């Protein structure tokens, strides 16, 4: 499950978080691009998508996904290539 942090009048934007084993954590911005953003938006039932880079507020807690690389057609972020759950070299 993924969730945006907040909603603005022009759409939804914010830090991308995922829930894994009943614990919420963040997605590192390493390799994150528009294709990954489109998969995240599709998973949320939204259309479009763009990457904000690391311009949103820092998260806390677990970093669940790092080096996330989607091709754009995947039905969910967990179907994209990444280091593995919790295997990361990012920081908040």
C-alpha positions in Angstrom: 0.0 0.0 0.0 1.2 3.5 -0.8 0.1 6.9 0.4 0.8 10.5 -0.5 1.6 12.8 2.3 -0.8 15.6 1.4 -3.1 16.9 -1.3 -2.9 20.3 -3.0 -5.5 22.0 -5.3 -3.5 21.0 -8.4 -3.2 17.3 -7.4 -1.6 15.0 -4.9 2.1 15.4 -4.0 4.4 14.6 -1.1 6.7 12.1 0.4 6.0 8.6 -0.9 5.5 6.0 1.8 4.8 2.3 1.7 3.5 -0.2 4.2 5.4 -3.4 4.6 4.7 -6.0 7.3 2.2 -3.6 8.9 4.9 -0.8 9.3 5.0 2.4 7.3 8.3 3.6 5.8 9.7 5.8 3.0 10.9 5.3 -0.5 14.4 6.6 -1.2 14.7 9.0 -4.1 17.8 7.2 -5.6 16.9 6.3 -9.2 13.2 7.3 -8.6 11.9 8.9 -11.8 8.7 9.6 -13.7 8.2 5.9 -14.5 8.2 5.0 -10.8 6.0 8.0 -10.1 3.4 6.8 -12.6 3.4 3.3 -11.1 2.9 4.8 -7.6 0.0 7.0 -8.9 -1.6 4.1 -10.7 -1.4 2.0 -7.5 -3.2 4.9 -5.7 -5.9 5.0 -8.4 -4.6 8.2 -9.8 -3.5 9.2 -13.3 -0.2 10.8 -14.4 2.7 11.2 -12.1 6.0 13.0 -11.8 9.0 12.9 -9.6 9.7 15.7 -7.1 13.2 14.5 -6.3 14.0 15.1 -2.7 12.1 18.4 -2.4 9.6 17.1 0.1 10.0 17.0 3.9 12.2 14.3 5.2 10.6 11.2 6.6 11.4 9.3 9.8 11.6 5.6 10.6 12.2 2.8 8.1 13.4 3.3 4.6 11.7 0.3 2.9 12.6 0.8 -0.8 15.9 2.0 -2.3 17.1 2.1 -5.9 13.5 1.7 -7.1 13.5 1.3 -10.8 10.2 0.8 -12.6 9.7 0.4 -16.3 6.3 2.1 -16.1 3.9 -0.8 -16.8 4.1 -2.5 -13.4 0.8 -2.8 -11.4 2.5 -1.8 -8.1 5.8 -0.6 -6.8 6.7 -4.0 -5.3 6.8 -5.4 -8.8 9.5 -2.9 -9.8 13.2 -3.6 -9.4 14.6 -2.4 -6.0 17.3 -3.5 -3.5 14.8 -5.6 -1.4 12.7 -4.6 1.5 14.7 -2.6 4.0 18.0 -3.0 2.1 19.0 0.6 1.6 21.9 3.1 1.8 19.8 6.3 2.2 19.2 8.6 5.1 16.3 10.9 6.0 
